[in-house]
């Protein structure tokens, strides 16, 4: 190339050399939520680019909508909430695999919450006081339905001892205001916003009750076709993603990266009020992306008892941790605190 070539042409050549010829653009499901933070951070902080990976963020309204595209290789990566539907997908042998952890609830980092209508403070004092009460859950057969079931169980109650209704989180504000529901399962920022508007107060966070095992809320899923076709790219992706996880972990714990990470989250998610990030409870992300296998097993057992699983699967067979192990071999392990 002539030495007089324009700078942009040199840049194009450099990018072409950095990315293997014919390398696939990795389609990643983008839910526009804080749980997707490592994707955004790996894009914005250059981890994917440094690994020679082109990423396309594909917007979906919910994780449930990503299963078929993931199984048919329209998507390669998605964050999936634990649910009966996910276990049923594995029961039908769909070509997807759990690659690593995404979010869970631990003490001090517990976004998933059962909130109670504000004017019931003093009336609903214990979990047993919810017997016969109307509890709203955002979706059937999902992680927060399991959470409510375990919370009621902790008080000696059955899931059917409360009246369960289903509605999206934004609709619960009106339902709390007009007394249509007594309690509801919320995530941040709704938990904090409804408390500040005196609609509902946080009654019990998941980590207050679900401790052994903790609530593994969501996981990272890879399409098996992508795994089989491009293992080198999958390995590189896992390293870049884990770098994003550790940036989130730093911010979650109030580290020096927090202001920058909040700026990125405000760019990619509907939560634009940066001051609100310091008032909400952040979900926990393990800096080594290790799964709570015990939680996955317990969730499947609960859905099976509820009749929401067609047939149980071998949880170990759902997981392919080769790529997480590779990322940990490159980045080393971090002591989780």
Buried (B, 14 or more C-beta within 10 A) or exposed (E): EEEEEEEEEEEEEEEEEEBBEEBBEBBBBBBBBBBBBBBBBBBBBEBBBBBBBEBEBBEBEEBBEBBEBBBEBEBBBBBBBBBBBBBBBBBEEBBBBBBBBBBBBBEEBBBBBBBBBBEBEEEBEEBEBBEEBBBBBBBBBBBBBBBBBBBBBBBEBEBEBBEBBEBEBEBBBEBBBEEBBBBBBBBBBBBBBBBEEEBBBBBBBBBBBBEEBBBBBBBBBBBBBBBEEBEEBBBBBBBBBBBBBBBBBBBBBEEEBBEBBBEBBBEBBEBEEEEBBEEBBBBBBBBBBBBBBEBBBBBBEBBBEBEBBEEBBEBEEBBBBBBBEBBBEEBEEBEEE
